[in-house]
Amino acid sequence: MKPLYSELFDQPDHLQQFKLLLKHNEAELKQKFDPHQSVSALIKERSDFIDNLLSSAWRHFLGIKAARFALIAVGGYGRRELFPYSDIDILVMLDNGEEDGDDSGYQEDLGNFFTFLWDISLKPGQSVRTISECVAEAIKNQTVMTSLTEIRLITGNPDLFDELKEQTSPDHIWPSDLFFQAKMAEQEQRYAKAHNTAYNLEPNVKEGPGGLRDMQVIAWVFKRHYHSSTLKELIKYNFMPESEYNELIAAREVLWRIRYALHLLTQRGEDRLIFDYQRDLAQQFGFSGADQQYNQDVERFMQFYFKTVQGLERLNEMLLQLFNERFVCGETGCRPTDISEDFVAINGYLEAVDEDVFTRNPLLLLKIFLILQQNTSLSGIRATTIRLIRKNLHLMDDAFRTDKAANQLFIELLRQPRGITTQLKRMNRYGVLAAYLPSFANIVARMQYDLFHIYTVDEHTLFVIRNLRRFSIEAHCNEMPFCHKVFLQIQKPELLYLGGLFHDIAKGRNGDHSTIGEDIAYQFCLQHGLSNHDSKLTAWLVRNHLMMSMTAQRKDISDIDVIHEFAQLVGSIEYLNYLYLLTVADIRATNPELWNSWKDVLLKELYNKTHSVLHKGLQNPVTLAERLAENKAEAKDELRQLGLCESVIDKTWHNLSDDYFLRYATDEIVWHTRAIAYADPADLPMVLLEPHTQRGSAEIFVYTENCGPIFSLCTATLDQLGLTILDARIMTTLNDYTLNSFQVLEQSGEPIQDHYREEHIRTALQTSLRKQEVKKHKNLHRQSRQARHFPIPTRIQFLDDPLGRHTVIELVTTDRAGLLSQIGQAFIKQHINLHSAKITTIGSRAEDLFYVTDPQNQPITDPVRQQHIYNEMAAMLEAEH
């Protein structure tokens, strides 16, 4: 039979004709695509079309040799699963005569064949091998073996194809038990790359946990062992009931539809659900509505996706466990060992003694996880029992949730010395947590559409508890040694875990999630028999879980009044210990990139200062005079040891205000004094850089005459150099010199590591200050691709300073290059004195606080004056945005 498109080669412009044919096929399939309908027929239609095109070209270019060799489809193409921009992988199988040097001119013909495919923009993944070469490669590399499990003859020599299948069968190479183990190791590596979670905000539909690759792993190991052509035989071999098989296929269909839409949307083989495409996909899949809040369409679409992969991930776990029993362990590994009257262990997995075990005693739906914690020899729950758990979740009704025995079991789970995180994750995966805690069901697979939460709310919550657990474990004490030390002072770790479990439980509800969560946590604790003290502590943690990070990052913690105010809110060292640990665990679980040495040292400093106040007693606060005298005495003592005489020190300090000695640490005062004491006026502006300070960041110190837009020049230069400014302190001496200090990190969150980089920063800043302009060159400050999808409405507010010394201006806006410089220019125009700035950047969101006064160093309280400042700042930001 003549191939379908052979006649096109008779036309003089046949290359153009084939290109048009490809475009026509793509357009036709795009027209047929409906996001709400299965794409099974479309991916097979695309595969069949490519088959016909390749068959035509094969016959045309190889002529009489076309029947001698075999043209074989490999991988997804071999499965007849071609998405719009899928790789088209082909294998040309030569007969063994080619190994003996009998090329008979075939190489030129094959070269012309492949050149044609590239000329028409098909861009195949191609390989040319003999059977023996294929076998040798497959023996060395299981990924090659995997690709050969899904080969399909397109055209050519069927005998060669059959021989290849025979020579690569489990009877000859890679028996099914070894192949299974290799695929398991590969899956573990793949999961590790995704931080062992499917629930990050830009997941990979194909490679991520719970993605299409999980489905393919099931197919590869099952089909290789049973020589099966279809997954439906999973039912035949008693791996799953038909209802579960339908769930598996339905999940695959959802992911197929999303992947198909992604390819069409991006016009390439894109498998990542990145922010750029989520809104378009949400609209395509029907999640948009006129009455929805901003981003609600995306959140609903992503929740739909995450719930799909959660189901597929669970089915993958169950099936691979059963495959392991059949393929690796055999009959001897499946002999039951008694664990209790309700459960036995089979191959290290907990199995119910019969199908009615949970019906007879619903409490076992919780107790089974406690048994796992208490038996370290157990690896998990057997697939058939997971199925039973899912089937009996309805037993966890209101009566169950208020049963004191069930309540005691849940609290007991949190009191165990091991396995807390593992079992909570397992309970979430099987639906037990959502069934037992209806409030938790609301956050399962719930996306938070911002740049600083990169996981779904439930996954973030479990990461928080994991971090808290790691603080307690001796083996991990080097990771966060200070947290480990504080954890040892915690009398009831279960309260800390409950604080972690409930801290975001009310996300997605209308209202403040902290206050709503506080009430949910308090009622839960009382229901579960916790004392009034413990219930109040847990609820307080939920209510105030953001307080410590907000204080550390948004207030001047060198100010003793700020510390005293925070200490009053905390109230006791016990509460401080719990809050500190939850704060660190929360930040580290939000986004690994948000945690850095600056935040580590800042929180530690706030903890230590607050601990000192609480230890002395709130009724005995340290006075300003005591702090001033103490700081001066310590600094002077160190300076004397470094060789500075009393008269030099006093002369250098003569024009510094008391506020300077209260706002800088002793080591900073020493550093500044030595530099200023020996500074030649001709060397000004003086720029110093300390790459590693006690706060985990670099400190840049500027000392110069107080003239010109110093703050704007400094911040613009530092921004252009790609540095992140974390904190700024601005002091003016009595003789009108200025001291500007900036705490900075590289944009990556790392400290400055390179000596050349240090000198370049120092020189660039000094040049800008001397010339009173910033040199025009490429700005190294990069805004991430994701940040474009999170525009932050600008908000400017005037806040009261509780201490009455300044006016606090709060700015919330989208972070961008030159932001602080623009603000500095606005302040100059409005004749505002800037005393300090607290700079917080979370993802693309800038949350900055500026402590300002009028030229007489008085707070700015006049509403008319504040409005002028507001207008100036807004106009400056709008002009540059």
LINWONOR-V724608 format. One record per helix or strand. SS is the DSSP state (hx for helix, st for strand). FROM is the first residue (numbers start at 1). TO is the last residue. If there is no record, write none. Layout:
ss: [SS:SS]
from: [FROM:FROM]
to: [TO:TO]
This chain:
ss: [hx:hx:hx:st:hx:st:hx:hx:st:hx:hx:st:hx:hx:st:st:hx:hx:hx:st:hx:hx:hx:st:st:st:hx:hx:st:hx:hx:hx:hx:hx:hx:hx:st:hx:hx:hx:hx:hx:hx:hx:hx:hx:hx:hx:hx:hx:hx:hx:hx:st:st:hx:st:st:hx:hx:st:st:hx:st:st:hx]
from: [6:14:40:70:75:89:96:106:125:131:142:152:158:176:200:204:212:233:242:272:275:296:332:337:343:349:357:364:380:383:393:398:404:420:432:438:455:457:474:481:493:513:532:547:560:573:592:597:624:646:658:666:681:686:698:710:723:737:755:786:795:807:819:833:845:863]
to: [10:32:67:74:78:94:100:119:130:140:148:156:167:193:200:204:226:236:266:272:284:329:334:338:346:352:360:374:381:391:395:401:414:429:436:441:455:472:476:487:502:527:543:554:570:590:594:616:641:653:663:677:683:690:705:720:732:746:771:789:800:814:829:842:853:880]
